[in-house]
């Protein structure tokens, strides 16, 4: 069976996910989650919501998916303990040191590797499995063929995003907000600088727009293909979005995933429209994302925000009263009071938003309303929210009731329900039933009283009554029914929480003390371009960062620098799909004297098992000493701290891109395809007085990096 996983950034979204039919819900606490700006949940109220979800057979995953500093471990450990005691089903974790601490402190905890860990190929998946992760949340950049390989060669559960926002930087590992605003995306405080306008410059050509703002994705038509490839959990993005978005997306994907087993997974036009109204950027979703080969075009540079569904245009605007205007618009979609509209001017720019308090039909497909906003005829009208009952469907669990009311025997009410493959029951006993002297309590009357459920969370399926017309007061039946259902509810929750994390208090005590420093600072200088290096020193490790992973390019760099292959380390790319790994392996086979590598992603540590000296670079995002231990346990000879710590001792010229891009900026700017490649070296993006270099790296396909311009 596949799982539908829904977001909950607040209580309303939690209820929407439940009522929509989610199999699992992921949510964050007050800190250490990548959506710290969401309302989130607290250590105090978490238990009640986990119990509520478990009662309805829905799992709850806690997002501890940010990087954690040594000094923050005591606070993190407290929240983790609260989540374990709340019986959460799994923790979603990015920080490898935090994962190791959780595994030690809560021995039977279930760990999911966050998408921000960047697992996207078989090598990285095997490292995650080795570390005890049960599931990996694959990066959005993972190719379909790599999903198949991971499923074939590991026992991991595979989770994949199918709906919602797409971070433009590889797997959400972006340093732009941290470097410019001191608000780290890897620490849950992203300022979303990618959603701002930029200007691309190349030679004398310029183009402006939202050049780093990815469209939302909708992989609904690929669900069957993904399931066949091995995806077991289909994830909807959106912990910062409204409950009506969660309700719409979960409801649609519930139906589509149920249809996988009967071959009906097609997304209807009405479904697409509903999703667009709930949230979309531009007119078209990304319907394949990065699943296929190459570097796709994922940006619609005209939009950076919710645009909804295009439904018509403004026909007329007239003054109505002082500071008021009467607007007549044409719409092929039915509009009503309570709808939300956005208006776009003729040049395609967002001009205004209006919540409709009172709109009325005034002709065929024409609607009139009054507003204070000076709208203009000819502007496009887009529907961004729909009125109507956005309340959640009341959730209930089916229970069967059996009543035994026989004179001379205790009154008994048994409540029974199914939980997965088990049948659970609870019996409440009352006093001995008396023979009726005048008015016996009939079977129908007993059935009526025993079938009342009030706010118990149950509804009654079958209600069987065994009686010999004894007399039973209604109040007694009601009390026993409540008692039986309450006990059944407790048993049902407890059954679904079997195997929840327990606490190893000794290990927890060590973990909660915090600091465990231990970074290494080997003497290194990074060589990306020949002109970057002024002095070459054989006493330090020179790291080559080629723009093309070919032996010809590397040999040329060595010749120009006066270095030998055995004196250098090769920097592995941040991203390497299965085909890219073959390119890297060919390079290493052609140059067997290269025996040192700098890894910037978890997959690179696999080369340590083959005898290479592997240095865990800043791309591993190590912020604490526990992570250093984990990386060394995977074979890293030395470990460099994340750039987010700001300590760069003995390291010269190491540059991680502020963003690693798996899409093609040249397709964004020039609208070209790979067959008519428009690449020329020297493209820059500029924003608010800042300028960035766009640099290309070639393996089996092109990747790009956004670097601060020197």
C-alpha positions as CSV (number, residue, x, y, z in Angstrom):
1,X,0.0,0.0,0.0
2,X,1.2,3.5,-0.7
3,X,0.9,6.4,1.7
4,X,-0.5,9.9,1.2
5,X,1.5,12.3,3.4
6,X,0.0,15.7,4.1
7,X,1.5,18.9,5.6
8,X,0.1,20.6,8.8
9,X,1.5,24.0,9.7
10,X,-1.3,24.7,12.1
11,X,-4.3,23.1,13.7
12,X,-6.7,23.9,10.9
13,X,-4.4,22.3,8.3
14,X,-4.1,19.3,10.6
15,X,-7.8,18.8,10.7
16,X,-8.0,19.3,6.9
17,X,-5.4,16.6,6.4
18,X,-7.3,14.2,8.6
19,X,-10.7,14.8,7.0
20,X,-9.2,14.8,3.5
21,X,-8.0,11.2,3.9
22,X,-4.3,11.5,4.6
23,X,-2.5,8.4,5.8
24,X,0.1,10.4,7.6
25,X,0.8,14.0,8.6
26,X,4.1,15.8,9.0
27,X,4.4,18.8,11.3
28,X,6.9,20.8,13.2
29,X,7.4,22.0,16.8
30,X,8.5,25.4,18.0
31,X,12.1,25.0,16.8
32,X,14.4,22.9,14.8
33,X,12.1,22.6,11.8
34,X,12.5,24.1,8.3
35,X,9.2,26.1,8.6
36,X,9.8,27.9,11.8
37,X,7.6,30.8,10.5
38,X,4.5,28.5,10.5
39,X,2.3,28.4,13.5
40,X,3.4,24.9,14.3
41,X,2.7,22.8,17.4
42,X,4.1,22.8,20.9
43,X,5.5,20.2,23.3
44,X,2.4,20.8,25.4
45,X,-0.3,20.2,22.8
46,X,1.5,17.6,20.6
47,X,0.3,14.6,22.5
48,X,-3.4,15.4,22.1
49,X,-3.0,15.8,18.3
50,X,-0.9,12.6,18.0
51,X,-3.6,10.7,19.9
52,X,-6.3,12.2,17.7
53,X,-4.4,11.1,14.5
54,X,-3.7,7.6,15.9
55,X,-7.4,7.2,16.8
56,X,-8.2,7.6,13.1
57,X,-5.3,5.4,11.9
58,X,-3.2,8.3,10.7
59,X,0.6,8.5,11.5
60,X,2.4,11.7,12.6
61,X,5.9,12.5,11.6
62,X,7.9,15.3,13.4
63,X,10.1,17.5,11.3
64,X,13.5,17.9,13.1
65,X,14.9,18.8,9.7
66,X,17.3,21.7,10.4
67,X,21.0,21.9,11.2
68,X,21.8,22.0,14.9
69,X,24.8,23.6,16.7
70,X,26.5,21.9,19.6
71,X,25.2,24.4,22.1
72,X,21.7,23.8,20.9
73,X,21.7,20.1,21.7
74,X,20.1,20.5,25.2
75,X,17.1,22.4,23.8
76,X,16.8,20.0,20.9
77,X,17.0,17.0,23.1
78,X,14.1,18.3,25.2
79,X,11.9,18.7,22.2
80,X,12.9,15.3,20.9
81,X,12.0,13.7,24.2
82,X,8.6,15.5,24.2
83,X,7.9,14.2,20.7
84,X,9.0,10.6,21.7
85,X,6.8,10.7,24.8
86,X,3.9,12.0,22.6
87,X,4.3,8.7,20.6
88,X,5.1,10.3,17.3
89,X,5.6,7.7,14.6
90,X,8.9,9.0,13.1
91,X,11.3,11.9,13.1
92,X,12.4,13.6,9.8
93,X,16.0,14.6,10.2
94,X,18.6,16.4,8.1
95,X,21.5,16.7,10.6
96,X,23.4,13.5,10.8
97,X,24.7,14.2,14.3
98,X,21.2,14.8,15.5
99,X,20.1,11.5,13.9
100,X,22.9,9.6,15.7
101,X,21.8,11.2,19.1
102,X,18.2,10.3,18.5
103,X,19.1,6.8,17.6
104,X,21.1,6.4,20.8
105,X,18.6,8.1,23.1
106,X,15.5,6.5,21.7
107,X,16.7,3.0,20.6
108,X,13.6,2.0,18.6
109,X,13.0,5.5,17.0
110,X,12.0,5.5,13.4
111,X,14.1,8.0,11.4
112,X,13.4,9.4,8.0
113,X,16.2,11.2,6.1
114,X,15.0,14.7,5.2
115,X,15.0,15.8,1.6
116,X,17.6,18.5,2.8
117,X,20.1,15.7,3.3
118,X,20.1,15.5,-0.5
119,X,19.8,11.8,-1.1
120,X,19.3,11.5,-4.9
121,X,21.3,8.5,-6.0
122,X,22.0,4.9,-5.0
123,X,25.3,5.7,-3.3
124,X,23.7,8.3,-1.0
125,X,20.7,6.0,-0.3
126,X,23.1,3.2,0.8
127,X,24.8,5.6,3.2
128,X,21.5,6.6,4.7
129,X,20.5,3.0,5.1
130,X,23.8,2.3,6.8
131,X,23.1,5.0,9.3
132,X,19.8,3.4,10.4
133,X,17.3,5.5,8.4
134,X,14.2,3.6,7.6
135,X,13.1,6.0,4.9
136,X,14.6,8.6,2.7
137,X,12.7,11.7,1.5
138,X,14.3,11.8,-1.9
139,X,15.5,15.2,-3.2
140,X,13.1,16.7,-5.8
141,X,15.9,16.4,-8.3
142,X,16.0,12.6,-8.2
143,X,15.6,11.1,-11.6
144,X,13.0,8.3,-12.2
145,X,15.8,5.8,-13.2
146,X,17.6,6.5,-9.9
147,X,14.4,5.9,-7.9
148,X,14.2,2.5,-9.5
149,X,17.9,1.7,-8.7
150,X,17.5,2.8,-5.1
151,X,14.4,0.7,-4.7
152,X,16.0,-2.3,-6.3
153,X,19.2,-2.3,-4.2
154,X,18.1,-1.1,-0.8
155,X,15.3,-1.9,1.7
156,X,14.5,1.8,2.3
157,X,11.0,3.3,2.1
158,X,11.0,6.0,-0.5
159,X,9.2,9.3,-0.1
160,X,8.8,11.8,-2.9
161,X,7.2,15.2,-3.3
162,X,4.3,15.3,-5.8
163,X,2.5,18.6,-5.2
164,X,3.5,22.1,-4.2
165,X,6.4,24.5,-4.2
166,X,9.8,23.6,-5.6
167,X,12.9,25.0,-4.0
168,X,15.1,26.3,-6.8
169,X,18.3,25.3,-5.0
170,X,19.2,21.6,-4.9
171,X,17.2,19.9,-2.2
172,X,16.6,23.1,-0.4
173,X,20.3,23.5,0.5
174,X,20.5,27.2,-0.1
175,X,23.0,29.6,1.5
176,X,21.7,32.9,-0.1
177,X,19.4,33.9,2.8
178,X,22.0,33.0,5.4
179,X,24.9,34.9,3.7
180,X,22.9,38.0,2.9
181,X,20.3,38.2,5.7
182,X,21.7,36.1,8.5
183,X,18.5,34.0,8.2
184,X,19.4,30.4,7.2
185,X,17.1,28.3,5.1
186,X,18.9,25.3,6.6
187,X,17.9,26.6,10.0
188,X,14.2,27.3,9.1
189,X,14.4,31.0,8.5
190,X,14.6,31.4,4.8
191,X,13.8,34.9,3.5
192,X,13.0,33.5,0.0
193,X,15.3,35.8,-1.9
194,X,14.7,33.4,-4.8
195,X,11.2,34.9,-5.2
196,X,12.5,38.4,-5.8
197,X,13.1,39.9,-9.3
198,X,16.6,39.5,-10.9
199,X,18.2,40.8,-14.1
200,X,20.2,38.4,-16.3
201,X,23.2,39.9,-18.2
202,X,25.2,38.3,-20.9
203,X,27.3,40.5,-23.2
204,X,24.9,43.3,-24.1
205,X,21.8,41.2,-23.5
206,X,19.6,41.7,-20.5
207,X,16.4,40.1,-19.3
208,X,14.5,40.8,-16.1
209,X,11.9,38.8,-14.2
210,X,11.6,36.3,-11.4
211,X,14.5,34.3,-12.8
212,X,14.9,32.1,-9.7
213,X,11.2,31.5,-8.9
214,X,10.3,28.0,-9.7
215,X,6.7,27.1,-10.7
216,X,4.8,24.8,-8.4
217,X,4.8,21.1,-9.3
218,X,1.9,18.7,-9.9
219,X,3.0,15.1,-10.6
220,X,-0.5,13.7,-10.3
221,X,-0.3,12.1,-13.8
222,X,2.9,10.3,-12.8
223,X,1.6,8.6,-9.7
224,X,1.3,5.2,-11.2
225,X,4.8,5.4,-12.7
226,X,6.3,6.6,-9.4
227,X,4.6,3.8,-7.5
228,X,5.9,1.2,-9.9
229,X,9.4,2.7,-9.6
230,X,9.3,2.2,-5.8
231,X,7.9,5.3,-4.2
232,X,5.8,4.3,-1.2
233,X,5.0,7.7,0.3
234,X,3.6,10.6,-1.8
235,X,4.2,13.9,-0.2
236,X,2.3,17.2,-0.5
237,X,4.4,20.3,0.2
238,X,2.8,23.2,2.1
239,X,3.3,23.7,5.9
240,X,3.1,27.5,5.2
241,X,-0.1,27.3,3.3
242,X,-3.8,27.6,4.2
243,X,-6.0,24.8,5.3
244,X,-8.2,25.0,2.2
245,X,-5.1,24.3,0.1
246,X,-4.4,21.2,2.2
247,X,-8.0,20.1,2.0
248,X,-8.1,20.4,-1.8
249,X,-4.8,18.8,-2.4
250,X,-5.3,15.9,0.0
251,X,-8.8,15.2,-1.2
252,X,-7.7,15.0,-4.9
253,X,-4.6,12.9,-4.3
254,X,-6.5,10.6,-2.0
255,X,-8.8,9.7,-4.9
256,X,-6.0,9.4,-7.4
257,X,-3.8,7.2,-5.1
258,X,-6.8,4.9,-4.4
259,X,-7.2,4.7,-8.2
260,X,-3.7,3.4,-8.7
261,X,-5.0,-0.1,-7.9
262,X,-7.7,0.0,-10.6
263,X,-5.7,2.0,-13.1
264,X,-7.6,5.3,-12.7
265,X,-5.1,8.0,-11.9
266,X,-5.9,10.7,-14.4
267,X,-6.2,14.2,-13.2
268,X,-9.5,15.8,-14.5
269,X,-9.8,19.4,-15.7
270,X,-11.9,20.2,-12.6
271,X,-9.1,18.8,-10.4
272,X,-6.5,21.0,-12.0
273,X,-8.7,24.0,-11.6
274,X,-9.3,23.2,-7.9
275,X,-5.6,22.9,-7.3
276,X,-4.8,26.1,-9.1
277,X,-7.4,28.0,-7.0
278,X,-5.9,26.5,-3.9
279,X,-2.4,27.5,-4.9
280,X,-0.4,27.9,-8.1
281,X,2.2,30.1,-9.7
282,X,1.4,30.9,-13.3
283,X,-0.8,29.0,-15.7
284,X,1.1,25.8,-15.8
285,X,2.3,23.3,-13.2
286,X,5.5,21.4,-13.6
287,X,4.0,18.0,-14.5
288,X,7.3,16.1,-14.6
289,X,9.6,18.1,-12.4
290,X,13.2,16.7,-12.6
291,X,12.1,13.0,-13.2
292,X,13.4,12.8,-16.8
293,X,16.9,13.3,-18.2
294,X,18.7,16.5,-18.5
295,X,18.3,20.0,-16.9
296,X,14.7,21.0,-17.4
297,X,13.2,24.5,-17.5
298,X,11.4,25.0,-14.2
299,X,11.0,28.8,-13.9
300,X,8.1,31.0,-15.1
301,X,9.8,34.3,-14.8
302,X,6.5,36.3,-14.9
303,X,5.3,35.1,-11.5
304,X,6.5,34.6,-8.0
305,X,3.3,34.3,-6.0
306,X,-0.1,32.7,-6.0
307,X,-1.9,33.5,-9.3
308,X,-4.8,31.1,-9.0
309,X,-7.1,30.4,-12.0
310,X,-7.7,32.8,-14.9
311,X,-11.4,33.3,-15.1
312,X,-12.1,36.5,-17.2
313,X,-11.4,40.2,-17.4
314,X,-12.7,43.5,-16.2
315,X,-15.2,45.0,-18.7
316,X,-16.0,48.4,-17.1
317,X,-15.1,50.5,-14.1
318,X,-17.3,53.5,-13.1
319,X,-17.2,55.9,-10.2
320,X,-19.9,54.9,-7.7
321,X,-19.7,57.1,-4.7
322,X,-16.9,59.0,-3.0
323,X,-13.8,56.7,-3.1
324,X,-15.9,53.8,-4.5
325,X,-16.0,52.2,-7.9
326,X,-18.6,49.9,-9.5
327,X,-16.8,47.2,-11.4
328,X,-18.3,44.9,-14.1
329,X,-16.3,41.9,-15.1
330,X,-16.8,39.0,-17.4
331,X,-16.2,35.5,-16.0
332,X,-16.7,32.1,-17.5
333,X,-16.6,30.7,-13.9
334,X,-19.4,31.2,-11.4
335,X,-18.5,33.8,-8.8
336,X,-20.0,34.5,-5.4
337,X,-19.6,36.5,-2.3
338,X,-16.6,35.3,-0.3
339,X,-14.5,34.5,-3.3
340,X,-11.0,36.0,-3.6
341,X,-9.8,37.6,-6.8
342,X,-6.5,38.9,-8.1
343,X,-6.2,41.3,-11.0
344,X,-3.3,41.6,-13.5
345,X,-2.6,44.5,-15.7
346,X,-2.2,44.3,-19.5
347,X,1.6,43.9,-19.1
348,X,1.0,40.8,-16.9
349,X,1.9,42.4,-13.6
350,X,-0.1,41.8,-10.4
351,X,-2.1,44.9,-9.8
352,X,-4.6,44.3,-7.0
353,X,-6.4,41.7,-4.9
354,X,-10.0,41.9,-3.7
355,X,-12.1,39.8,-1.3
356,X,-15.7,39.9,-2.6
357,X,-18.1,40.9,0.1
358,X,-21.1,41.4,-2.2
359,X,-21.0,40.4,-5.9
360,X,-24.1,39.9,-8.1
361,X,-24.8,38.7,-11.6
362,X,-25.6,41.6,-13.9
363,X,-25.9,39.8,-17.3
364,X,-24.8,36.7,-19.1
365,X,-21.4,35.8,-17.5
366,X,-21.2,39.3,-16.1
367,X,-20.8,40.2,-12.5
368,X,-20.8,43.5,-10.6
369,X,-19.3,44.6,-7.3
370,X,-18.2,47.7,-5.5
371,X,-14.7,48.3,-4.3
372,X,-12.4,51.1,-3.1
373,X,-9.6,49.9,-5.3
374,X,-9.1,51.8,-8.6
375,X,-9.3,48.8,-10.9
376,X,-9.1,49.2,-14.7
377,X,-11.0,47.8,-17.7
378,X,-9.0,45.2,-19.6
379,X,-7.3,43.8,-16.5
380,X,-7.2,40.0,-16.2
381,X,-9.3,38.4,-13.4
382,X,-7.9,35.3,-11.6
383,X,-9.7,33.3,-8.9
384,X,-7.4,32.8,-5.9
385,X,-9.9,31.4,-3.3
386,X,-13.4,30.0,-3.4
387,X,-16.2,30.7,-1.0
388,X,-18.2,27.9,0.5
389,X,-18.0,25.6,3.4
390,X,-14.3,25.2,4.2
391,X,-15.1,23.4,7.4
392,X,-13.7,19.9,8.0
393,X,-15.7,16.8,7.6
394,X,-16.6,15.2,11.0
395,X,-14.3,12.2,11.5
396,X,-15.7,9.0,13.1
397,X,-14.5,5.4,13.6
398,X,-16.9,2.5,13.2
399,X,-17.7,0.4,16.3
400,X,-20.1,-2.5,16.8
401,X,-22.0,-2.7,20.0
402,X,-23.5,-5.8,21.8
403,X,-25.8,-5.4,24.8
404,X,-26.7,-8.2,27.1
405,X,-29.6,-7.4,29.5
406,X,-30.7,-10.7,31.1
407,X,-32.5,-10.8,34.4
408,X,-30.2,-12.2,37.2
409,X,-27.0,-11.4,35.3
410,X,-24.9,-8.3,35.2
411,X,-25.7,-5.8,32.4
412,X,-22.9,-5.9,29.8
413,X,-22.1,-3.6,26.9
414,X,-19.3,-4.6,24.6
415,X,-17.8,-2.3,22.0
416,X,-15.7,-3.7,19.2
417,X,-13.7,-2.2,16.3
418,X,-11.2,-3.2,13.7
419,X,-7.6,-1.8,13.8
420,X,-5.7,-2.8,10.7
421,X,-5.6,-6.6,10.9
422,X,-6.7,-6.8,14.6
423,X,-10.1,-6.8,16.3
424,X,-10.2,-4.8,19.5
425,X,-13.0,-4.9,22.1
426,X,-13.9,-3.4,25.5
427,X,-16.6,-4.5,27.9
428,X,-18.3,-2.5,30.6
429,X,-20.4,-4.3,33.3
430,X,-23.2,-2.8,35.4
431,X,-25.2,-4.2,38.2
432,X,-27.4,-7.3,38.0
433,X,-30.5,-6.8,35.9
434,X,-33.8,-7.1,37.5
435,X,-36.9,-8.7,36.1
436,X,-39.4,-6.1,34.9
437,X,-42.4,-5.8,37.2
438,X,-44.5,-3.7,34.9
439,X,-42.6,-2.1,32.0
440,X,-39.7,-4.2,30.6
441,X,-37.0,-2.4,28.6
442,X,-37.5,-3.6,25.1
443,X,-34.7,-4.6,22.6
444,X,-35.4,-1.5,20.4
445,X,-35.2,0.9,23.3
446,X,-31.9,-0.7,24.4
447,X,-30.6,-0.5,20.8
448,X,-31.5,3.2,20.6
449,X,-29.7,4.1,23.8
450,X,-26.6,1.9,23.1
451,X,-26.2,3.5,19.6
452,X,-25.8,7.0,20.8
453,X,-22.2,8.2,20.4
454,X,-22.2,11.9,21.2
455,X,-18.6,13.2,21.0
456,X,-16.9,9.8,21.5
457,X,-15.4,9.8,17.9
458,X,-17.3,6.6,17.0
459,X,-20.3,5.8,15.0
460,X,-22.2,2.6,15.5
461,X,-22.2,0.0,12.8
462,X,-24.1,-3.1,14.1
463,X,-25.9,-3.1,17.4
464,X,-26.9,-6.5,18.7
465,X,-29.2,-6.8,21.7
466,X,-29.8,-9.9,23.9
467,X,-32.5,-9.5,26.5
468,X,-35.3,-11.3,28.2
469,X,-37.3,-8.1,28.8
470,X,-35.4,-7.2,32.0
471,X,-35.8,-3.7,33.3
472,X,-32.7,-1.4,32.6
473,X,-32.7,2.3,33.4
474,X,-31.6,4.5,30.4
475,X,-29.0,6.3,32.6
476,X,-27.3,3.0,33.3
477,X,-27.1,2.0,29.6
478,X,-25.8,5.5,28.7
479,X,-23.1,5.3,31.4
480,X,-21.9,1.8,30.4
481,X,-21.9,2.7,26.7
482,X,-19.7,5.7,27.4
483,X,-17.4,3.6,29.5
484,X,-17.0,0.9,26.9
485,X,-16.4,3.4,24.1
486,X,-13.8,5.3,26.1
487,X,-11.9,2.1,26.9
488,X,-12.1,1.0,23.3
489,X,-10.7,4.3,22.2
490,X,-7.8,4.0,24.6
491,X,-7.1,0.5,23.4
492,X,-7.2,1.6,19.7
493,X,-4.7,4.4,20.3
494,X,-2.5,2.1,22.4
495,X,-2.5,-0.5,19.7
496,X,-1.5,2.0,17.0
497,X,1.3,3.3,19.3
498,X,3.0,-0.1,19.9
499,X,6.6,0.2,19.0
500,X,6.8,4.0,19.6
501,X,10.1,5.3,20.7
502,X,11.2,4.5,24.3
503,X,13.9,6.4,26.2
504,X,17.5,5.3,27.1
505,X,18.0,7.7,29.9
506,X,21.8,7.3,30.1
507,X,22.2,8.0,26.4
508,X,19.7,10.8,26.6
509,X,21.6,12.4,29.5
510,X,24.8,12.4,27.4
511,X,23.0,13.8,24.4
512,X,21.3,16.5,26.4
513,X,24.5,17.9,27.7
514,X,25.3,19.4,24.3
515,X,28.8,20.4,23.1
516,X,30.9,17.8,21.4
517,X,33.3,19.9,19.2
518,X,35.7,18.3,16.8
519,X,36.2,19.8,13.4
520,X,39.3,19.2,11.3
521,X,41.0,21.9,9.3
522,X,43.4,20.3,6.8
523,X,45.5,22.8,4.9
524,X,43.7,23.1,1.5
525,X,43.3,25.4,-1.4
526,X,40.6,25.0,-4.0
527,X,41.3,25.6,-7.7
528,X,38.3,26.3,-9.8
529,X,39.9,28.3,-12.6
530,X,43.5,28.5,-13.4
531,X,43.5,32.3,-13.0
532,X,42.2,32.0,-9.4
533,X,45.6,30.6,-8.1
534,X,48.5,33.0,-7.6
535,X,50.7,30.8,-5.4
536,X,51.0,27.0,-5.4
537,X,52.3,25.4,-2.3
538,X,53.0,21.7,-2.3
539,X,52.7,21.7,1.5
540,X,48.9,22.0,1.2
541,X,46.3,19.9,-0.5
542,X,45.3,21.4,-3.8
543,X,41.7,20.6,-4.7
544,X,40.6,20.7,-8.3
545,X,37.1,21.8,-9.0
546,X,36.7,21.2,-12.8
547,X,34.0,22.8,-14.9
548,X,33.9,19.5,-16.9
549,X,34.4,16.1,-15.3
550,X,36.7,14.7,-18.1
551,X,40.3,13.6,-17.9
552,X,41.2,16.0,-20.6
553,X,40.0,19.0,-18.6
554,X,41.6,17.8,-15.4
555,X,44.9,17.1,-17.1
556,X,44.9,20.6,-18.6
557,X,44.3,22.1,-15.2
558,X,47.2,20.1,-13.7
559,X,49.6,21.1,-16.5
560,X,48.7,24.8,-16.1
561,X,49.1,24.6,-12.3
562,X,52.3,22.5,-12.4
563,X,50.7,19.8,-10.2
564,X,50.7,16.0,-10.3
565,X,47.6,13.9,-10.0
566,X,48.9,12.3,-6.8
567,X,49.3,15.8,-5.2
568,X,45.7,16.9,-5.6
569,X,42.2,16.0,-4.5
570,X,39.2,16.1,-6.9
571,X,36.1,17.9,-5.7
572,X,33.1,15.8,-6.3
573,X,30.0,17.6,-7.6
574,X,27.1,18.4,-5.2
575,X,24.7,16.6,-7.5
576,X,25.5,13.4,-9.4
577,X,22.7,11.2,-10.8
578,X,23.4,7.6,-11.8
579,X,24.7,8.7,-15.2
580,X,26.9,11.3,-13.6
581,X,28.4,8.7,-11.3
582,X,29.5,6.8,-14.5
583,X,31.2,10.0,-15.8
584,X,33.0,10.4,-12.5
585,X,34.1,6.8,-12.4
586,X,35.5,7.1,-16.0
587,X,37.5,10.1,-15.0
588,X,38.9,8.3,-11.9
589,X,39.7,5.2,-14.0
590,X,41.5,7.4,-16.6
591,X,43.5,9.0,-13.8
592,X,44.2,6.3,-11.3
593,X,46.8,8.5,-9.5
594,X,44.1,10.6,-8.1
595,X,43.5,9.1,-4.7
596,X,41.9,12.0,-2.7
597,X,38.4,13.3,-3.1
598,X,36.4,16.2,-1.5
599,X,32.8,15.1,-1.0
600,X,30.0,17.7,-0.8
601,X,27.1,15.3,-0.5
602,X,26.5,12.1,1.4
603,X,27.0,10.0,-1.7
604,X,30.7,10.9,-1.9
605,X,31.5,9.1,1.3
606,X,30.9,5.8,-0.6
607,X,34.3,6.2,-2.2
608,X,36.0,5.9,1.2
609,X,35.1,2.2,1.0
610,X,37.2,1.9,-2.2
611,X,40.4,3.2,-0.6
612,X,40.1,6.9,-1.5
613,X,41.0,9.6,1.1
614,X,37.7,11.3,1.3
615,X,37.4,14.7,3.0
616,X,33.9,15.7,4.0
617,X,33.6,19.3,2.6
618,X,31.4,22.1,3.7
619,X,28.5,20.8,1.6
620,X,27.9,18.2,4.3
621,X,26.6,21.0,6.5
622,X,28.4,19.9,9.7
623,X,27.5,22.2,12.5
624,X,28.2,20.0,15.5
625,X,30.8,17.5,16.8
626,X,28.3,14.6,16.7
627,X,28.1,15.0,12.9
628,X,31.9,14.9,12.7
629,X,31.8,11.6,14.4
630,X,29.2,10.2,12.1
631,X,31.0,11.4,8.9
632,X,34.3,9.8,10.2
633,X,32.4,6.6,10.9
634,X,31.4,6.6,7.3
635,X,35.0,6.9,6.3
636,X,35.7,10.7,6.1
637,X,39.4,11.4,6.8
638,X,38.7,15.0,7.8
639,X,35.6,17.0,8.2
640,X,35.1,20.7,7.3
641,X,32.4,22.7,9.1
642,X,29.5,24.2,7.2
643,X,29.9,27.6,5.8
644,X,27.1,28.6,8.1
645,X,29.5,28.4,11.1
646,X,31.8,30.9,9.4
647,X,35.0,29.2,10.5
648,X,37.3,28.6,7.5
649,X,40.8,28.1,9.1
650,X,43.5,26.8,6.7
651,X,41.1,26.6,3.8
652,X,41.8,28.9,0.8
653,X,39.4,29.5,-2.0
654,X,36.8,27.0,-1.1
655,X,33.6,28.1,-2.8
656,X,30.3,26.4,-2.4
657,X,27.7,28.0,-4.6
658,X,25.0,29.9,-2.8
659,X,22.7,27.8,-4.8
660,X,23.3,24.6,-6.9
661,X,20.9,24.6,-9.7
662,X,19.7,21.5,-11.5
663,X,17.6,23.5,-14.0
664,X,19.1,25.5,-16.9
665,X,19.2,29.3,-16.5
666,X,19.8,29.7,-20.2
667,X,16.5,28.0,-21.0
668,X,14.9,30.5,-18.5
669,X,16.5,33.5,-20.1
670,X,16.5,32.6,-23.8
671,X,13.7,30.0,-24.1
672,X,16.1,27.6,-25.8
673,X,16.3,23.8,-25.7
674,X,19.4,21.6,-25.4
675,X,19.4,21.0,-29.1
676,X,19.9,24.7,-29.6
677,X,22.0,25.5,-26.6
678,X,22.5,29.2,-25.9
679,X,25.3,28.7,-23.4
680,X,28.0,31.3,-23.3
681,X,30.3,31.8,-20.4
682,X,29.9,35.0,-18.3
683,X,26.2,35.2,-17.5
684,X,25.3,37.1,-14.3
685,X,22.2,37.7,-12.3
686,X,21.7,41.0,-10.5
687,X,19.4,42.1,-7.7
688,X,19.3,45.3,-5.6
689,X,23.0,46.2,-6.3
690,X,24.2,42.7,-5.9
691,X,25.6,40.6,-8.7
692,X,26.1,36.8,-9.0
693,X,28.0,34.7,-11.4
694,X,26.2,31.8,-13.1
695,X,28.8,29.0,-13.5
696,X,28.2,25.7,-15.4
697,X,29.5,22.3,-14.5
698,X,29.2,19.4,-17.0
699,X,28.8,15.8,-16.3
700,X,26.2,13.6,-18.1
701,X,24.2,16.8,-18.1
702,X,24.7,20.5,-17.1
703,X,24.4,21.9,-13.6
704,X,24.8,25.5,-12.6
705,X,25.9,27.4,-9.5
706,X,25.0,30.8,-8.3
707,X,28.2,32.4,-6.8
708,X,28.8,35.9,-5.4
709,X,30.5,37.9,-8.2
710,X,34.2,38.6,-7.3
